[in-house]
Amino acid sequence: MSSVNVNQPLGTPTWLDLGIPDLDRAMAFYHAVFAWEFDIGPAETGNYTNCLVNGLPVAALMPNPDPEATEFWWNVYLATDDVDASVDRVRAAGGTVLVEAMDVMEIGRMAIAADPAGGQFGLWQGTGFVGSRLVNEPNTLLRNDLVTPAPELTRPFYASVFDFTLDGNEDMPGVDFTFLRRPDGHEIGGIFGDPTATKTAWGNLFMVDDCDATVARAVAAGGTAAEPMDMVYGRLCTITDPFGATFDVGSQPKE
């Protein structure tokens, strides 16, 4: 079991949340897909709701605070031990700060930023809350990759802000994919240059036991999905929830 009990190193994806217009419907959908249980927060937190696997928080849902919102997406938060310093680095590298550094009760400090191509991400400095307590296990976060039509803008940005090294991918010749690695060599994700992409956005891949079965549950619960496909790293599929938020699921290749 890949449990997390301490703050992750700089740049590591450490938390996910999703703001949606109907919390009850979202809980029903994600319970059907991932068997998540839920811990609904008090009204003063905006009913910020932790999604649980084996009793441990792995992500969160919340009622979207903007009643006029029409687009919804999973937000990924990258770890930092100093949000304010990371905000300064974002600006120095050509990014934009969308939400200034702020304290979140007694559990941490956060900010929301965007890279020079418009890809949005959060920054999280845990004090009483480290983020996802379980990863790389079925129904939890497995990896994050940035899909962008402008990789030439994003690669130097993330390297500058988070001290990532940039490595090519020999497993997928002809594909513009760059691994992002921390200074200790740990791979935190990658950047996929796709000239057909209409925007720059971080994708979120959840590990599942059976990609096809998960897709079937998602469709039965009111979502939509592409056809599952086999890649060198496993069997993958993109799912869209009932509100239009997308995420990926992946399992071992079918025998």
N, C-alpha and C positions, 0 to 999 in steps of 0.2 A: 504494500500500500504506500503510495507516494504522498505522505502527509507533510504539511508545511507548518512549522511552529515558530519560525523566526522570519523577520523581514527579508525579502529577497534582495539580491545584489542589484545595483544600478541597471536599469533598462529591462529587467525581467518582467514579462507580463504577469501581473499579480492579482488582478481583479477584473470582473466584468459586471456591467449592469445594463438594464434595458428599461427605458421609460415607455409606457404603453397607455392607451386610453381606457382600458378595462382590465383591472387587476384580476378579478375573479376569472374572466375568460382566459387570461394569460396563464394563471396558475393551472387551470384545467388542461390547457394545451401542453404545457411543459411537464406536467405530471404524467400525461399520457405518453409523451415522447421519451422522457428520461427517468420516469418514476421519482422525480424530485418531490420532496416534502418542503414545507414552507414555514418560516417564522416571520409572521407579519409584524412589522414595527409599529410603534405607537403613532398617533396622529401628528405629534410634533415633529416626527421624522418624515412626514408625508407618506406614511404607511410603507416606508422602505422595507422590502420583504426579502430576507435571505432565502436562497434556494439551497436545500440541504441534501447531501448524500451521506448515508451512515451517520447522520446527525451533525455533519460538518458543513459549514458554508462553502459553496463553490461558485456562486454568482448571486445576482440580486435582480428583482423586479420592482418597479415602482410606478404609481400613476404618473403619467407625464404632466409636469406642471404647466405646460403650455396648451390650453384648450384648443388653440387654433392649429396645432401641429398636425401635419399630414404625412410626414416621413418619420420612420422609427428605425433605430439600429442599435445593435449591441455595442456598448462603449468598452474599450480595453484600457486599463490603467497600467502604466509602466512604473516600476518601483524606483524610488529615489530615497536617499537618506537626508536630502535637503531640498524640499520643493522650491524654496525661494531661489536657491542657486541654480536649479534646473530651469526655472522660468527665465532667469537671466541668460542661460545658455541657449534656450529656444530662440530668444530674440536675437542674440548675437549670430546665430546660424541662419537667420532669415525666416524663422517661423513666426507664428502669430499666437498670442495669448488670448484665448476666448473667455476664460474665467480666471481671474487673478487668484493667487495663492490664498487659501482660507482654511481656518480650522474647522474640522468636523467633530463637534462635541469634544469628547476626550479621547476619541479613538484614532485620530490621525489628522493629516493636513493634505490638501489636494489642490490641484489646478487643472484646467482644461486647455489644451493647446492644439495647434494645427501646424503641419509641416508646410514647406513652401509650395507644395502641389495641392494643398487643401485637405490632406488626410488628418482626421481628428483623432486625438488620443488624450487620455487622462494621465496625470502624475499622482502617485500615491506615496505618502510618507507615513508609515504605520507607527502609531504610538501604543494604542490599546487594541489594534486590529491589524493583522498582517496581510489580510486579503484572503484569497482562496486557500482553504485549509487542506484541500485534496485535489491533486492534479494527476494527469497521465494515468487515470483509471477510468473504467467504463462510466459514462455519463458525467464526465468532468472535462475540463479544458485540456487539450492535448498540445496545440500550437497555434501561433498567430502569424499570418503573412500579410504584408501590405501589397495590394494590387493597385497599380498606377500606370497611367499613360506617360508619366514623366519620371522615370527612374533616375535620370541624370540630376534631377533636383533633390530627390529624397535620399539617395545613397549617402552623399556627403553630409546631409543634415543629420541623419540619425547617428552617423559615425562621430560627428562633432559633439552632439548633445549627450550621447550615452557611452562614448568611448568604444563603440563597436568596431570590430574589424570586419572587412567585407571579403567574402570568398565566393568564387564561382561554384557552379554545380555541374560536375561531370556526369551525374546520373541522368540529366535531361539535356542532351546536346541539342543545340538549336533553340533552346528556350532561354529567355532573358531572366534568369533567376539568380539572386545574390543572397547567400547566407549571411545573417547578422549574428556575430559571435561576441560575447562578453570578453574582457581581457583575460579571463581564466579559461577561455576556449569553449565555454558552454554555448551551444546554439540556442538563441531565443526565438528564432523565426527567420523570415526572409523578406526580400522585396522582389515581386514579380512584375517585370515590365511588360505591360500588355497594351499595345497601341490601340486596341479596340475598346478599352475600358472607358466608360463615360465619366468616371470620377476616380479620385484616389481615396481608398478606404482600407482599413484594417479588417481582415477576415478572421473569423474565430472558428476553430475546428475542435469539435468535441469527440472524444473517443467513445465508441460504442462496441458492444459485442457482435452485433449483426447489423450492417449498414442497411440491407434491404428490409429487414423487419422493422428497424427504426423508421425508415421512410414510410412504410405502410401504416405505422401508428400515427405518424405526423399527418398524413393525408386523411386518415379516418377521423382525426381530431380537428380538422378544418384548415390544415395547412396545404401547401402545394410543394412539389419537389421536381427536380430534374431527374433524369435517369441515372441511377448509380453507375459509376465507371471505375474500372480497375486502372491503377497507376503503379509505378514502381514501388511506392510506399504503402499501398493498400487500396481498399475499395472505398470510394468517396462519393458523397452526394451533397448538393446544396439544397437546403430546405428553406422555404419562406413561411413564416408563421402567419396567423390570421390577420395581423396588423401590417404586414409587409416587411418585417424585419427578417433578414436572411442570416443563416449560419450554416456551417458545414458539419457533417458527421463522417466519421471514418472508422473502418474496422480492418482486420486482416483480409487479404485477398481471398476470394472464394476458392475452394479446392476444385 
